[in-house]
């Protein structure tokens, strides 16, 4: 089994991803704005960014989709 080296993000890029997360969280229903849902959304953003996705709108759309139903 081959493994891909983990992606490393610098502090500025992490701050950018956090801003995207904050914007995405505001786009889901208030009833779903829990720490668990926010963690799920953050994981979605980080995984996509690690896979090479750089488009901010795409990253936010994926996070919003992940958070729409809460952290089931």
Secondary structure, 3 states (H helix, E strand, C coil): CCCCCCCCCCHHHHHHHHHHHHHHHCCCCHHHCCHHHHHHHHHHHHHHHHCCCCCHHHHHHHHHHHHCCCCC
